[in-house]
């Protein structure tokens, strides 16, 4: 094995390990959204009795998962926030359009992962319908805004000298990256969209593609 082949092999192993860490983090968050949306306390939306048990539940989850979620909210079909871990959001309307959206099916629940522009940091939110226990249809949605800095930490710590790490969505939009790419203002751009056509979920490319 040549030196170049050894370097390429180690870089791929490293990238696959980082991808596995991110997969684990996202799976845990998506799983939480799916499970919490089916808790009995969510049925308080039936009578909009949301300022007691449900608000207390969302606040306690937010505090218990500090550093994971920026906020947790229950939103009515008309986009009105009925309950939230952030009291300032209650009564407001949330109808922002998503920049990108993918859907994951987990444990019988459709969880949408939405990525929107949020200044220098993408606004990443999980959305899952809250089904009614008494009638057909959904009472609203449970929405969990993620603290995306946890993903950045994985990428920043995983990259070696001269390496830049990027995570692309299915549309080729750069939704997370190590510091070198973030500092160049590349987040949510499609400058690396061509990489999505490469085989596999992990690939290694020359830095010339980013110049």
N, C-alpha and C positions, 0 to 999 in steps of 0.2 A: 504494500500500500504506500503510495507516495505521500509526501507531506501535505500536498493540496487535498488529496482524497481524505486524509485523516482529519484535516481541518473542516472539510465539508461534512463529514460524518458526525463529528462532535457538534457542529452547529445545528445539524438537523435533530440530533438527539435532544439538544438543549431546547430547541424551538418546540418540539413535540411535548416536552415536559411542561413548558410554559402554557402551551395550548390546553393541556390536561388540567392545569391549575385553574385556568379561566373557565373551562367547561364545568368544573366542580363548583366554582363560585356561582355561576349563572344557574346551574341546576338546582342548587340549594335555594336560591331566591325564587325561581319559578315554582319549585315545589311548595314553598311557603305560601305563595300567592294562591295556588290551587287549593291547598288545604284550608287556609283561613277563609276563603270565599264560601266554604260550605259549613262553617261553624254556625251553631244555633243563634249566636248573638247577631249575626247578619240579618236575621229575619225581623229584627227591630225596624228595618226599613219599611216593613208592611204598614206600620202605623206612624212612621217617621218619628218614633220615639228614640231619637239619636243623640240627645244631649246627656244621656245617662250611661247605661251599660256600654253602648257601642263606642262612644267617644272615649270612655275610660279604657276600653280594650285597646283601641288604636294608639292611645297615648302610652299605655304600658308596653305595648309591643315596640313602639318607636324607641322608648327608653331602654328596653331590654336588648334591642339590636342596634344600639348606638354605633354609628360608623358604617352601618349597612344600608339603612333607608333614610332619606332626607325627610320624607313624609309619607303617611298612609291615609288615604281618604276613601270615603264611600260617596259615589256620585250618582244622582238620579238620572233617568233616561233623558231628561231635558238639560243635562250637563250641570245642574246645580249641585254644589258640594254640600251634602247633608251632614256629614260628620268627618272629622279629620283629627289627626294628631296635632296639626297646626290650627289652633282655634281661629286664626285670622282668615283661614280659607273658607270656613263655614258660611254658607249663604252666597258665596261667589259662584260665578259660572266658569267652567273650564272647557272651552271648545277649540283649543288650539289644534291646528292641523299637524299631523305627523310628517316628518321629513322622510322617514322610512319606517316600514313595519314588517315584522315577520311573525309567524304564528307557530306556537309549539303546543302539541297535544300531550297533556300529562295528567294521569290519574283521572281521566274523564272530564277535565276542564280545559277549555280553550284559553290559553294565556297569550295575549298579544304583547310583544316586546316592541315598544315604540321609541324611536330615537329622533329627537328634535333639536334644532339649534338652540343653544343656551349660552351665548357669549363664547368664552374661551373653552367651556366644558359642555359637551353634549348633554342634553336633558333626556335621561333614559328612564322610561316608566313602564312598569308591568301593569297590564289591565286584564281583569278576568271578570266575566259576568257573575252576578249574584242571583242564583235561581230562586224563585219563590217555592216554598214548601206547600203552598195552598192552591196555586193556580199555575197555568202555563206562562211562560215568558220570564223575563228577568226583572228583578226589582231595581237594578242599577248595576254599577260596576265597583269593584274594589281596585283602587289604583295605588301602586307603590312606586314612588320615585326613588331611584337607586342613587347611592353615593358612589359615583363612578371612579372616585380616587382609589378605591381598592383595586380596580383593574389596572390603573396606571401604576400602582405600586408594584404589582406583579411584573409588568413590562419593564419598569425602570430597574428593578433588581435583577431581572433575568438577562438583560442584554450585556454583552461583553464589550471591550474596547473596539471602536469602529463599527459596532452593530447598531442597527435601528430596528425596532420591532413594531409591526402594524397589525391591526385586526380590521378586516373588511367585512361589511355585511353582504347580503346576497346581491345587492345592486352595485357592489364595488365601491361603496362609500366608506371612507376611513373613519371608523367609529371609536377607535382607541389606538393609542400609539405611545411609544416610549418618548422620553423628554426631547430627544433630538428632533423628532418630527413634529411634536406639539409646538415647540418653540418656533418652527418655521411656518406656523399657521396652516397646517395641512389637514387638521381635523375636519371631518365631514366633506372633504373634497373627494374627487374621483381620479386624482392623479395616478393612483395605483390600480385603477379598475381592471386593467389588463391582467393583473395577477389572478383574478377570480377564474380565469379560463384555464389555469394550470391544474394539473392532476393533483388530487389529494387536498387535504385541509391545511397542510403545512408545506411551505415551499421556501426556497432560498434564492435570492436574486442579487445581482450586482447593484451596488449603490448608484450606478449610472442611470438606472431607471428613474431615480428621484431627482436628477439634476435638471 
